[in-house]
């Protein structure tokens, strides 16, 4: 059984080996902390508060795609999820973390596909207003006009380099 010493993971508390004999990861710790927050807010099992976690990356991608298929809106920091606006999902952008996310946010907002979030404490109000005013629909339509063949463009450039 693989064991990690506390010196190897000084910022992780609790058992360092999971029941399935894999070392605990930071993702395990984050998922556990988020589950605790959901439970403390009495949101465990609530259909509007789904925690997506899989230890297997391929299972995670499958579930992520299933979740996207059910989504009406994406709300995230403007990381690589920004480009998922091309699926026709309005993208609500949380504050960027890092300069690359500032550029992602500017790129998507300039094209009308991203909407900078307003005060999360009153999100129910502005989300409803955006829904009724057609703001979300406009962002979804603008998203569908974003480039959608980027992977193929990259492959072409690599092959022709």
VENLIN-V226531 format. One record per helix or strand of 3 or more residues. SS is the DSSP state (2 for helix, 1 for strand). FROM is the first residue (numbers start at 0). TO is the last residue. Records with the same first field share a line. If there is no record, write none. Layout:
BEGIN
SS = FROM-TO / FROM-TO
END
This chain:
BEGIN
2 = 25-39 / 56-69 / 79-86 / 98-109 / 119-132 / 134-142 / 149-158
1 = 72-76 / 89-93 / 113-115
END
